[in-house]
Amino acid sequence: MTPDSVVLLAGFVLAHGAWSASDLPKGELLVPLAVVETGGQRQLLRFEAQTQEQSIAEGKATLAKRQTLLANAPSVALATWLGYQPYATHLAVRLTSAGAAA
């Protein structure tokens, strides 16, 4: 994955999250989500649970099972492109609607 394609994927994820958050009723939280790209195919994963904490924990556990350091090359490439050291293993963005409790 080239740095340009990593930035495009990150932009896609941010745009999708912002669009989803813009449709939320006041006070509602966005369901944690992840976009995984493998072999040029994107898969959207949503993590629904009783609480935000449970959703986030489920998302982290699912992604940890799917990742190895080598398989995480796109995240490492993006983090490096953004100026972080190559030991970065995750890129996370948390969006909330205006006035929503975290």
Backbone as XML, in Angstrom:
<?xml version="1.0"?>
<chain id="A" units="angstrom">
  <residue number="1" name="MET">
    <atom name="N" x="0.851" y="-1.165" z="0.000"/>
    <atom name="CA" x="0.000" y="0.000" z="0.000"/>
    <atom name="C" x="0.904" y="1.238" z="0.000"/>
  </residue>
  <residue number="2" name="THR">
    <atom name="N" x="0.670" y="2.147" z="-0.912"/>
    <atom name="CA" x="1.487" y="3.349" z="-1.006"/>
    <atom name="C" x="0.998" y="4.402" z="-0.021"/>
  </residue>
  <residue number="3" name="PRO">
    <atom name="N" x="1.851" y="5.376" z="0.314"/>
    <atom name="CA" x="1.394" y="6.438" z="1.224"/>
    <atom name="C" x="0.133" y="7.137" z="0.730"/>
  </residue>
  <residue number="4" name="ASP">
    <atom name="N" x="0.003" y="7.349" z="-0.593"/>
    <atom name="CA" x="-1.200" y="8.000" z="-1.120"/>
    <atom name="C" x="-2.446" y="7.161" z="-0.872"/>
  </residue>
  <residue number="5" name="SER">
    <atom name="N" x="-2.357" y="5.850" z="-1.060"/>
    <atom name="CA" x="-3.528" y="5.002" z="-0.840"/>
    <atom name="C" x="-3.866" y="4.902" z="0.645"/>
  </residue>
  <residue number="6" name="VAL">
    <atom name="N" x="-2.847" y="4.995" z="1.505"/>
    <atom name="CA" x="-3.096" y="4.993" z="2.947"/>
    <atom name="C" x="-3.870" y="6.249" z="3.336"/>
  </residue>
  <residue number="7" name="VAL">
    <atom name="N" x="-3.458" y="7.385" z="2.780"/>
    <atom name="CA" x="-4.142" y="8.650" z="3.073"/>
    <atom name="C" x="-5.571" y="8.609" z="2.537"/>
  </residue>
  <residue number="8" name="LEU">
    <atom name="N" x="-5.779" y="8.029" z="1.353"/>
    <atom name="CA" x="-7.133" y="7.901" z="0.817"/>
    <atom name="C" x="-8.012" y="7.035" z="1.707"/>
  </residue>
  <residue number="9" name="LEU">
    <atom name="N" x="-7.462" y="5.934" z="2.207"/>
    <atom name="CA" x="-8.226" y="5.066" z="3.104"/>
    <atom name="C" x="-8.562" y="5.804" z="4.399"/>
  </residue>
  <residue number="10" name="ALA">
    <atom name="N" x="-7.587" y="6.522" z="4.963"/>
    <atom name="CA" x="-7.842" y="7.291" z="6.188"/>
    <atom name="C" x="-8.913" y="8.350" z="5.937"/>
  </residue>
  <residue number="11" name="GLY">
    <atom name="N" x="-8.852" y="9.013" z="4.796"/>
    <atom name="CA" x="-9.878" y="10.005" z="4.444"/>
    <atom name="C" x="-11.246" y="9.379" z="4.307"/>
  </residue>
  <residue number="12" name="PHE">
    <atom name="N" x="-11.305" y="8.189" z="3.703"/>
    <atom name="CA" x="-12.567" y="7.472" z="3.569"/>
    <atom name="C" x="-13.168" y="7.169" z="4.941"/>
  </residue>
  <residue number="13" name="VAL">
    <atom name="N" x="-12.326" y="6.685" z="5.854"/>
    <atom name="CA" x="-12.793" y="6.344" z="7.205"/>
    <atom name="C" x="-13.292" y="7.600" z="7.927"/>
  </residue>
  <residue number="14" name="LEU">
    <atom name="N" x="-12.535" y="8.691" z="7.857"/>
    <atom name="CA" x="-12.954" y="9.936" z="8.502"/>
    <atom name="C" x="-14.254" y="10.461" z="7.906"/>
  </residue>
  <residue number="15" name="ALA">
    <atom name="N" x="-14.370" y="10.430" z="6.575"/>
    <atom name="CA" x="-15.589" y="10.911" z="5.921"/>
    <atom name="C" x="-16.789" y="10.058" z="6.310"/>
  </residue>
  <residue number="16" name="HIS">
    <atom name="N" x="-16.597" y="8.742" z="6.331"/>
    <atom name="CA" x="-17.701" y="7.848" z="6.709"/>
    <atom name="C" x="-18.139" y="8.106" z="8.152"/>
  </residue>
  <residue number="17" name="GLY">
    <atom name="N" x="-17.166" y="8.243" z="9.053"/>
    <atom name="CA" x="-17.499" y="8.511" z="10.455"/>
    <atom name="C" x="-18.195" y="9.852" z="10.629"/>
  </residue>
  <residue number="18" name="ALA">
    <atom name="N" x="-17.706" y="10.883" z="9.944"/>
    <atom name="CA" x="-18.328" y="12.208" z="10.051"/>
    <atom name="C" x="-19.742" y="12.186" z="9.493"/>
  </residue>
  <residue number="19" name="TRP">
    <atom name="N" x="-19.943" y="11.518" z="8.369"/>
    <atom name="CA" x="-21.270" y="11.431" z="7.769"/>
    <atom name="C" x="-22.216" y="10.675" z="8.700"/>
  </residue>
  <residue number="20" name="SER">
    <atom name="N" x="-21.753" y="9.570" z="9.250"/>
    <atom name="CA" x="-22.583" y="8.803" z="10.179"/>
    <atom name="C" x="-22.920" y="9.621" z="11.420"/>
  </residue>
  <residue number="21" name="ALA">
    <atom name="N" x="-21.940" y="10.336" z="11.962"/>
    <atom name="CA" x="-22.162" y="11.149" z="13.158"/>
    <atom name="C" x="-23.121" y="12.296" z="12.876"/>
  </residue>
  <residue number="22" name="SER">
    <atom name="N" x="-23.108" y="12.827" z="11.657"/>
    <atom name="CA" x="-23.986" y="13.956" z="11.336"/>
    <atom name="C" x="-25.462" y="13.561" z="11.341"/>
  </residue>
  <residue number="23" name="ASP">
    <atom name="N" x="-25.751" y="12.274" z="11.167"/>
    <atom name="CA" x="-27.132" y="11.784" z="11.155"/>
    <atom name="C" x="-27.644" y="11.356" z="12.530"/>
  </residue>
  <residue number="24" name="LEU">
    <atom name="N" x="-26.782" y="11.421" z="13.549"/>
    <atom name="CA" x="-27.174" y="10.948" z="14.875"/>
    <atom name="C" x="-28.104" y="11.940" z="15.566"/>
  </residue>
  <residue number="25" name="PRO">
    <atom name="N" x="-29.114" y="11.434" z="16.273"/>
    <atom name="CA" x="-29.918" y="12.319" z="17.120"/>
    <atom name="C" x="-29.044" y="12.891" z="18.231"/>
  </residue>
  <residue number="26" name="LYS">
    <atom name="N" x="-29.407" y="14.066" z="18.723"/>
    <atom name="CA" x="-28.635" y="14.713" z="19.783"/>
    <atom name="C" x="-28.488" y="13.771" z="20.984"/>
  </residue>
  <residue number="27" name="GLY">
    <atom name="N" x="-27.247" y="13.661" z="21.481"/>
    <atom name="CA" x="-26.966" y="12.834" z="22.645"/>
    <atom name="C" x="-26.622" y="11.390" z="22.335"/>
  </residue>
  <residue number="28" name="GLU">
    <atom name="N" x="-26.824" y="10.951" z="21.068"/>
    <atom name="CA" x="-26.491" y="9.574" z="20.698"/>
    <atom name="C" x="-25.032" y="9.493" z="20.280"/>
  </residue>
  <residue number="29" name="LEU">
    <atom name="N" x="-24.421" y="8.346" z="20.517"/>
    <atom name="CA" x="-23.023" y="8.135" z="20.159"/>
    <atom name="C" x="-22.910" y="7.292" z="18.901"/>
  </residue>
  <residue number="30" name="LEU">
    <atom name="N" x="-21.851" y="7.515" z="18.159"/>
    <atom name="CA" x="-21.557" y="6.727" z="16.968"/>
    <atom name="C" x="-21.125" y="5.327" z="17.384"/>
  </residue>
  <residue number="31" name="VAL">
    <atom name="N" x="-21.645" y="4.325" z="16.703"/>
    <atom name="CA" x="-21.215" y="2.958" z="16.956"/>
    <atom name="C" x="-19.756" y="2.855" z="16.513"/>
  </residue>
  <residue number="32" name="PRO">
    <atom name="N" x="-18.864" y="2.383" z="17.381"/>
    <atom name="CA" x="-17.469" y="2.233" z="16.972"/>
    <atom name="C" x="-17.373" y="1.372" z="15.710"/>
  </residue>
  <residue number="33" name="LEU">
    <atom name="N" x="-16.506" y="1.792" z="14.812"/>
    <atom name="CA" x="-16.362" y="1.073" z="13.561"/>
    <atom name="C" x="-14.907" y="1.010" z="13.142"/>
  </residue>
  <residue number="34" name="ALA">
    <atom name="N" x="-14.625" y="0.096" z="12.251"/>
    <atom name="CA" x="-13.289" y="-0.025" z="11.663"/>
    <atom name="C" x="-13.470" y="-0.364" z="10.197"/>
  </residue>
  <residue number="35" name="VAL">
    <atom name="N" x="-12.572" y="0.133" z="9.376"/>
    <atom name="CA" x="-12.526" y="-0.248" z="7.972"/>
    <atom name="C" x="-11.217" y="-0.994" z="7.775"/>
  </residue>
  <residue number="36" name="VAL">
    <atom name="N" x="-11.338" y="-2.219" z="7.318"/>
    <atom name="CA" x="-10.173" y="-3.062" z="7.097"/>
    <atom name="C" x="-10.045" y="-3.262" z="5.591"/>
  </residue>
  <residue number="37" name="GLU">
    <atom name="N" x="-8.854" y="-3.004" z="5.070"/>
    <atom name="CA" x="-8.611" y="-3.217" z="3.640"/>
    <atom name="C" x="-7.572" y="-4.311" z="3.479"/>
  </residue>
  <residue number="38" name="THR">
    <atom name="N" x="-7.946" y="-5.328" z="2.721"/>
    <atom name="CA" x="-7.047" y="-6.441" z="2.441"/>
    <atom name="C" x="-7.137" y="-6.757" z="0.959"/>
  </residue>
  <residue number="39" name="GLY">
    <atom name="N" x="-6.009" y="-6.733" z="0.293"/>
    <atom name="CA" x="-6.000" y="-7.055" z="-1.134"/>
    <atom name="C" x="-6.879" y="-6.145" z="-1.955"/>
  </residue>
  <residue number="40" name="GLY">
    <atom name="N" x="-6.988" y="-4.872" z="-1.569"/>
    <atom name="CA" x="-7.801" y="-3.915" z="-2.315"/>
    <atom name="C" x="-9.288" y="-3.982" z="-2.012"/>
  </residue>
  <residue number="41" name="GLN">
    <atom name="N" x="-9.710" y="-4.886" z="-1.139"/>
    <atom name="CA" x="-11.119" y="-5.016" z="-0.764"/>
    <atom name="C" x="-11.337" y="-4.414" z="0.613"/>
  </residue>
  <residue number="42" name="ARG">
    <atom name="N" x="-12.319" y="-3.512" z="0.743"/>
    <atom name="CA" x="-12.621" y="-2.883" z="2.029"/>
    <atom name="C" x="-13.778" y="-3.599" z="2.711"/>
  </residue>
  <residue number="43" name="GLN">
    <atom name="N" x="-13.640" y="-3.724" z="4.020"/>
    <atom name="CA" x="-14.697" y="-4.322" z="4.835"/>
    <atom name="C" x="-14.974" y="-3.384" z="5.993"/>
  </residue>
  <residue number="44" name="LEU">
    <atom name="N" x="-16.242" y="-3.010" z="6.178"/>
    <atom name="CA" x="-16.654" y="-2.150" z="7.280"/>
    <atom name="C" x="-17.111" y="-3.030" z="8.437"/>
  </residue>
  <residue number="45" name="LEU">
    <atom name="N" x="-16.494" y="-2.843" z="9.588"/>
    <atom name="CA" x="-16.862" y="-3.595" z="10.788"/>
    <atom name="C" x="-17.488" y="-2.634" z="11.789"/>
  </residue>
  <residue number="46" name="ARG">
    <atom name="N" x="-18.666" y="-2.956" z="12.284"/>
    <atom name="CA" x="-19.325" y="-2.158" z="13.322"/>
    <atom name="C" x="-19.354" y="-2.986" z="14.601"/>
  </residue>
  <residue number="47" name="PHE">
    <atom name="N" x="-19.169" y="-2.308" z="15.730"/>
    <atom name="CA" x="-19.107" y="-2.993" z="17.017"/>
    <atom name="C" x="-20.199" y="-2.448" z="17.923"/>
  </residue>
  <residue number="48" name="GLU">
    <atom name="N" x="-21.356" y="-3.120" z="17.902"/>
    <atom name="CA" x="-22.491" y="-2.711" z="18.719"/>
    <atom name="C" x="-22.528" y="-3.516" z="20.009"/>
  </residue>
  <residue number="49" name="ALA">
    <atom name="N" x="-22.843" y="-2.846" z="21.116"/>
    <atom name="CA" x="-22.970" y="-3.505" z="22.418"/>
    <atom name="C" x="-23.857" y="-2.645" z="23.304"/>
  </residue>
  <residue number="50" name="GLN">
    <atom name="N" x="-24.103" y="-3.093" z="24.527"/>
    <atom name="CA" x="-24.952" y="-2.363" z="25.464"/>
    <atom name="C" x="-24.373" y="-1.007" z="25.846"/>
  </residue>
  <residue number="51" name="THR">
    <atom name="N" x="-23.032" y="-0.931" z="25.931"/>
    <atom name="CA" x="-22.388" y="0.330" z="26.311"/>
    <atom name="C" x="-21.269" y="0.649" z="25.324"/>
  </residue>
  <residue number="52" name="GLN">
    <atom name="N" x="-20.870" y="1.923" z="25.292"/>
    <atom name="CA" x="-19.750" y="2.348" z="24.453"/>
    <atom name="C" x="-18.473" y="1.622" z="24.859"/>
  </residue>
  <residue number="53" name="GLU">
    <atom name="N" x="-18.276" y="1.458" z="26.159"/>
    <atom name="CA" x="-17.076" y="0.785" z="26.649"/>
    <atom name="C" x="-16.994" y="-0.647" z="26.134"/>
  </residue>
  <residue number="54" name="GLN">
    <atom name="N" x="-18.131" y="-1.358" z="26.155"/>
    <atom name="CA" x="-18.164" y="-2.736" z="25.656"/>
    <atom name="C" x="-17.904" y="-2.767" z="24.148"/>
  </residue>
  <residue number="55" name="SER">
    <atom name="N" x="-18.472" y="-1.804" z="23.430"/>
    <atom name="CA" x="-18.269" y="-1.727" z="21.976"/>
    <atom name="C" x="-16.803" y="-1.504" z="21.641"/>
  </residue>
  <residue number="56" name="ILE">
    <atom name="N" x="-16.183" y="-0.578" z="22.351"/>
    <atom name="CA" x="-14.779" y="-0.267" z="22.114"/>
    <atom name="C" x="-13.906" y="-1.478" z="22.447"/>
  </residue>
  <residue number="57" name="ALA">
    <atom name="N" x="-14.193" y="-2.134" z="23.569"/>
    <atom name="CA" x="-13.423" y="-3.325" z="23.958"/>
    <atom name="C" x="-13.571" y="-4.422" z="22.902"/>
  </residue>
  <residue number="58" name="GLU">
    <atom name="N" x="-14.790" y="-4.616" z="22.401"/>
    <atom name="CA" x="-15.021" y="-5.635" z="21.365"/>
    <atom name="C" x="-14.248" y="-5.285" z="20.094"/>
  </residue>
  <residue number="59" name="GLY">
    <atom name="N" x="-14.264" y="-4.010" z="19.712"/>
    <atom name="CA" x="-13.535" y="-3.571" z="18.531"/>
    <atom name="C" x="-12.041" y="-3.793" z="18.670"/>
  </residue>
  <residue number="60" name="LYS">
    <atom name="N" x="-11.499" y="-3.414" z="19.818"/>
    <atom name="CA" x="-10.062" y="-3.608" z="20.052"/>
    <atom name="C" x="-9.691" y="-5.089" z="20.017"/>
  </residue>
  <residue number="61" name="ALA">
    <atom name="N" x="-10.519" y="-5.923" z="20.633"/>
    <atom name="CA" x="-10.239" y="-7.367" z="20.666"/>
    <atom name="C" x="-10.307" y="-7.960" z="19.256"/>
  </residue>
  <residue number="62" name="THR">
    <atom name="N" x="-11.307" y="-7.552" z="18.487"/>
    <atom name="CA" x="-11.456" y="-8.056" z="17.121"/>
    <atom name="C" x="-10.267" y="-7.656" z="16.261"/>
  </residue>
  <residue number="63" name="LEU">
    <atom name="N" x="-9.871" y="-6.387" z="16.352"/>
    <atom name="CA" x="-8.739" y="-5.929" z="15.542"/>
    <atom name="C" x="-7.432" y="-6.564" z="15.986"/>
  </residue>
  <residue number="64" name="ALA">
    <atom name="N" x="-7.275" y="-6.785" z="17.287"/>
    <atom name="CA" x="-6.055" y="-7.436" z="17.777"/>
    <atom name="C" x="-5.942" y="-8.854" z="17.218"/>
  </residue>
  <residue number="65" name="LYS">
    <atom name="N" x="-7.071" y="-9.552" z="17.104"/>
    <atom name="CA" x="-7.057" y="-10.910" z="16.554"/>
    <atom name="C" x="-6.706" y="-10.906" z="15.065"/>
  </residue>
  <residue number="66" name="ARG">
    <atom name="N" x="-7.103" y="-9.833" z="14.372"/>
    <atom name="CA" x="-6.902" y="-9.769" z="12.919"/>
    <atom name="C" x="-5.525" y="-9.254" z="12.529"/>
  </residue>
  <residue number="67" name="GLN">
    <atom name="N" x="-4.806" y="-8.663" z="13.458"/>
    <atom name="CA" x="-3.560" y="-7.998" z="13.110"/>
    <atom name="C" x="-2.333" y="-8.763" z="13.585"/>
  </residue>
  <residue number="68" name="THR">
    <atom name="N" x="-1.328" y="-8.639" z="12.796"/>
    <atom name="CA" x="0.028" y="-8.968" z="13.228"/>
    <atom name="C" x="0.847" y="-7.756" z="12.825"/>
  </residue>
  <residue number="69" name="LEU">
    <atom name="N" x="2.039" y="-7.649" z="13.308"/>
    <atom name="CA" x="2.865" y="-6.499" z="12.951"/>
    <atom name="C" x="3.016" y="-6.381" z="11.443"/>
  </residue>
  <residue number="70" name="LEU">
    <atom name="N" x="3.239" y="-7.493" z="10.753"/>
    <atom name="CA" x="3.418" y="-7.441" z="9.306"/>
    <atom name="C" x="2.114" y="-7.100" z="8.588"/>
  </residue>
  <residue number="71" name="ALA">
    <atom name="N" x="0.995" y="-7.619" z="9.065"/>
    <atom name="CA" x="-0.285" y="-7.346" z="8.429"/>
    <atom name="C" x="-0.733" y="-5.915" z="8.662"/>
  </residue>
  <residue number="72" name="ASN">
    <atom name="N" x="-0.147" y="-5.248" z="9.625"/>
    <atom name="CA" x="-0.529" y="-3.895" z="9.979"/>
    <atom name="C" x="0.278" y="-2.842" z="9.210"/>
  </residue>
  <residue number="73" name="ALA">
    <atom name="N" x="0.943" y="-3.251" z="8.144"/>
    <atom name="CA" x="1.802" y="-2.345" z="7.381"/>
    <atom name="C" x="1.105" y="-1.052" z="6.946"/>
  </residue>
  <residue number="74" name="PRO">
    <atom name="N" x="-0.175" y="-1.044" z="6.523"/>
    <atom name="CA" x="-0.801" y="0.220" z="6.137"/>
    <atom name="C" x="-0.883" y="1.226" z="7.294"/>
  </residue>
  <residue number="75" name="SER">
    <atom name="N" x="-1.219" y="0.768" z="8.487"/>
    <atom name="CA" x="-1.267" y="1.674" z="9.633"/>
    <atom name="C" x="0.109" y="2.200" z="9.981"/>
  </residue>
  <residue number="76" name="VAL">
    <atom name="N" x="1.110" y="1.327" z="9.922"/>
    <atom name="CA" x="2.481" y="1.742" z="10.199"/>
    <atom name="C" x="2.932" y="2.758" z="9.152"/>
  </residue>
  <residue number="77" name="ALA">
    <atom name="N" x="2.596" y="2.521" z="7.871"/>
    <atom name="CA" x="2.975" y="3.452" z="6.806"/>
    <atom name="C" x="2.329" y="4.816" z="7.011"/>
  </residue>
  <residue number="78" name="LEU">
    <atom name="N" x="1.048" y="4.836" z="7.370"/>
    <atom name="CA" x="0.362" y="6.108" z="7.601"/>
    <atom name="C" x="0.966" y="6.839" z="8.790"/>
  </residue>
  <residue number="79" name="ALA">
    <atom name="N" x="1.183" y="6.135" z="9.874"/>
    <atom name="CA" x="1.758" y="6.764" z="11.063"/>
    <atom name="C" x="3.147" y="7.321" z="10.760"/>
  </residue>
  <residue number="80" name="THR">
    <atom name="N" x="3.929" y="6.571" z="10.015"/>
    <atom name="CA" x="5.269" y="7.030" z="9.641"/>
    <atom name="C" x="5.169" y="8.263" z="8.758"/>
  </residue>
  <residue number="81" name="TRP">
    <atom name="N" x="4.243" y="8.246" z="7.805"/>
    <atom name="CA" x="4.025" y="9.387" z="6.911"/>
    <atom name="C" x="3.622" y="10.622" z="7.718"/>
  </residue>
  <residue number="82" name="LEU">
    <atom name="N" x="2.881" y="10.424" z="8.808"/>
    <atom name="CA" x="2.452" y="11.533" z="9.664"/>
    <atom name="C" x="3.554" y="11.997" z="10.611"/>
  </residue>
  <residue number="83" name="GLY">
    <atom name="N" x="4.704" y="11.305" z="10.615"/>
    <atom name="CA" x="5.835" y="11.734" z="11.410"/>
    <atom name="C" x="6.110" y="10.910" z="12.648"/>
  </residue>
  <residue number="84" name="TYR">
    <atom name="N" x="5.335" y="9.879" z="12.890"/>
    <atom name="CA" x="5.575" y="9.014" z="14.046"/>
    <atom name="C" x="6.641" y="7.979" z="13.726"/>
  </residue>
  <residue number="85" name="GLN">
    <atom name="N" x="7.176" y="7.395" z="14.745"/>
    <atom name="CA" x="8.190" y="6.363" z="14.562"/>
    <atom name="C" x="7.527" y="5.080" z="14.058"/>
  </residue>
  <residue number="86" name="PRO">
    <atom name="N" x="8.264" y="4.209" z="13.365"/>
    <atom name="CA" x="7.693" y="2.997" z="12.772"/>
    <atom name="C" x="7.112" y="2.001" z="13.770"/>
  </residue>
  <residue number="87" name="TYR">
    <atom name="N" x="7.266" y="2.209" z="15.069"/>
    <atom name="CA" x="6.696" y="1.253" z="16.011"/>
    <atom name="C" x="5.193" y="1.447" z="16.206"/>
  </residue>
  <residue number="88" name="ALA">
    <atom name="N" x="4.589" y="2.448" z="15.566"/>
    <atom name="CA" x="3.140" y="2.668" z="15.687"/>
    <atom name="C" x="2.391" y="1.452" z="15.150"/>
  </residue>
  <residue number="89" name="THR">
    <atom name="N" x="1.331" y="1.063" z="15.853"/>
    <atom name="CA" x="0.572" y="-0.105" z="15.415"/>
    <atom name="C" x="-0.910" y="0.173" z="15.197"/>
  </residue>
  <residue number="90" name="HIS">
    <atom name="N" x="-1.404" y="1.350" z="15.592"/>
    <atom name="CA" x="-2.831" y="1.646" z="15.440"/>
    <atom name="C" x="-3.038" y="3.108" z="15.071"/>
  </residue>
  <residue number="91" name="LEU">
    <atom name="N" x="-4.091" y="3.355" z="14.340"/>
    <atom name="CA" x="-4.578" y="4.697" z="14.071"/>
    <atom name="C" x="-6.031" y="4.691" z="14.520"/>
  </residue>
  <residue number="92" name="ALA">
    <atom name="N" x="-6.386" y="5.525" z="15.451"/>
    <atom name="CA" x="-7.756" y="5.549" z="15.954"/>
    <atom name="C" x="-8.300" y="6.953" z="15.897"/>
  </residue>
  <residue number="93" name="VAL">
    <atom name="N" x="-9.557" y="7.079" z="15.536"/>
    <atom name="CA" x="-10.245" y="8.355" z="15.503"/>
    <atom name="C" x="-11.546" y="8.174" z="16.267"/>
  </residue>
  <residue number="94" name="ARG">
    <atom name="N" x="-11.819" y="9.067" z="17.195"/>
    <atom name="CA" x="-13.047" y="8.968" z="17.978"/>
    <atom name="C" x="-13.889" y="10.199" z="17.676"/>
  </residue>
  <residue number="95" name="LEU">
    <atom name="N" x="-15.084" y="9.989" z="17.159"/>
    <atom name="CA" x="-16.004" y="11.069" z="16.823"/>
    <atom name="C" x="-17.214" y="11.004" z="17.744"/>
  </residue>
  <residue number="96" name="THR">
    <atom name="N" x="-17.673" y="12.155" z="18.203"/>
    <atom name="CA" x="-18.917" y="12.218" z="18.952"/>
    <atom name="C" x="-19.753" y="13.333" z="18.372"/>
  </residue>
  <residue number="97" name="SER">
    <atom name="N" x="-21.055" y="13.219" z="18.501"/>
    <atom name="CA" x="-21.930" y="14.284" z="18.033"/>
    <atom name="C" x="-21.869" y="15.433" z="19.031"/>
  </residue>
  <residue number="98" name="ALA">
    <atom name="N" x="-22.239" y="16.627" z="18.597"/>
    <atom name="CA" x="-22.197" y="17.805" z="19.459"/>
    <atom name="C" x="-23.061" y="17.569" z="20.707"/>
  </residue>
  <residue number="99" name="GLY">
    <atom name="N" x="-22.472" y="17.782" z="21.868"/>
    <atom name="CA" x="-23.203" y="17.646" z="23.124"/>
    <atom name="C" x="-23.330" y="16.219" z="23.635"/>
  </residue>
  <residue number="100" name="ALA">
    <atom name="N" x="-22.759" y="15.243" z="22.943"/>
    <atom name="CA" x="-22.871" y="13.852" z="23.382"/>
    <atom name="C" x="-21.886" y="13.592" z="24.520"/>
  </residue>
  <residue number="101" name="ALA">
    <atom name="N" x="-22.295" y="12.746" z="25.431"/>
    <atom name="CA" x="-21.406" y="12.330" z="26.524"/>
    <atom name="C" x="-20.416" y="11.326" z="25.978"/>
  </residue>
  <residue number="102" name="ALA">
    <atom name="N" x="-19.176" y="11.416" z="26.422"/>
    <atom name="CA" x="-18.142" y="10.487" z="25.913"/>
    <atom name="C" x="-18.296" y="9.127" z="26.517"/>
  </residue>
</chain>
